């Protein structure tokens, strides 16, 4: 019985790890970490420049996914609420919504090749990616 339990736990470990979210940035971004408040300020458009004067380039995932849901849940927002904030900012001439990507791999490639870029992907993908740095890992929420 104990061996069966161990096997089940080991089998579930990759699923739990892949459900975590990593906030990733281009290596040019002058941060080594980011907290929840700062991340929310970035994604609502309150902060548009990095502390070195570079432009913040926000990236988002288009499809509904566990990664996207966990990211916005961490921020205390629903994706639909964020979309309305971005539309309000755009209509007020205060910035455009983040560029959306169909896949995490496409988002990672864009982060790696775009100075000032920040986005989010599954933590396992972020760990395997080149040209980006992880600023925050968001754990699974109970």
QUIJOQUI-V549002 format. One record per residue. RES is the residue in one letter. SS is DSSP state (a for helix, b for strand, c for the rest). PHI is phi in whole degrees, 0 to 359 (999 if undefined). OMEGA is omega in degrees with one decimal (none if undefined). Layout:
RES:SS:PHI:OMEGA  RES:SS:PHI:OMEGA
This chain:
X:c:999:-179.8  X:a:297:178.5  X:a:296:178.2  X:a:296:178.4  X:a:297:178.7  X:a:299:179.3  X:a:298:179.3  X:a:296:179.8  X:a:297:178.6  X:a:294:179.2  X:a:293:-178.6  X:a:278:-177.1  X:a:304:178.2  X:a:299:178.5  X:a:296:179.7  X:a:294:-179.1  X:a:295:-177.8  X:a:286:-179.9  X:a:278:175.9  X:c:291:-179.4  X:b:243:175.4  X:b:244:172.2  X:b:270:-175.6  X:b:243:179.5  X:b:220:172.5  X:b:299:-179.0  X:c:300:179.6  X:c:283:-177.7  X:c:295:-173.3  X:c:281:178.2  X:c:255:172.1  X:c:250:176.7  X:c:202:178.2  X:c:214:178.0  X:c:256:-176.2  X:a:302:-178.0  X:a:297:179.7  X:a:295:178.9  X:a:295:176.9  X:a:296:177.3  X:a:299:177.8  X:a:293:-173.8  X:a:285:174.5  X:c:267:178.9  X:c:87:177.2  X:c:294:177.7  X:c:244:-176.2  X:c:245:-177.8  X:b:231:172.6  X:c:286:-176.8  X:c:293:174.6  X:c:263:178.7  X:c:94:178.5  X:c:287:-179.3  X:b:281:174.3  X:c:283:177.6  X:b:244:-177.5  X:b:278:177.3  X:b:232:-176.0  X:b:221:172.2  X:b:265:-179.8  X:c:284:-172.9  X:c:286:174.4  X:c:290:-179.3  X:c:207:177.3  X:a:298:179.4  X:a:297:-179.6  X:a:296:-179.9  X:a:299:-179.7  X:a:294:179.2  X:a:300:-177.6  X:a:288:174.8  X:a:297:177.3  X:a:300:179.3  X:a:282:-178.5  X:c:77:-177.3  X:c:230:170.7  X:c:265:178.0  X:a:306:179.7  X:a:294:177.6  X:a:293:178.2  X:a:298:179.5  X:a:299:179.2  X:a:291:175.8  X:a:296:180.0  X:a:296:179.4  X:a:294:177.6  X:a:298:178.0  X:a:299:-178.9  X:a:295:-179.4  X:a:294:178.4  X:c:274:-179.4  X:c:73:-176.9  X:c:255:177.7  X:c:134:-179.7  X:c:260:174.2  X:c:298:176.9  X:c:298:173.9  X:b:290:-178.7  X:b:262:-179.9  X:b:232:-178.3  X:c:284:-177.7  X:c:226:176.6  X:a:295:179.2  X:a:296:178.6  X:a:295:178.2  X:a:297:179.0  X:a:300:178.6  X:a:299:-179.6  X:a:291:176.1  X:a:300:-177.5  X:a:297:-174.9  X:a:258:-174.8  X:c:237:177.2  X:c:303:178.4  X:c:85:-175.0  X:b:283:175.7  X:b:217:179.0  X:b:200:-178.4  X:b:215:178.9  X:b:210:172.8  X:b:298:-175.3  X:a:300:179.7  X:a:297:177.8  X:a:294:-179.3  X:a:296:-179.1  X:a:295:-177.5  X:a:267:-173.8  X:c:272:174.8  X:c:255:174.3  X:c:84:177.8  X:b:228:173.5  X:b:236:179.1  X:b:268:179.5  X:b:266:-176.0  X:b:198:168.8  X:b:249:-179.6  X:b:265:-178.4  X:c:284:173.3  X:c:301:179.5  X:c:257:-179.1  X:c:282:none
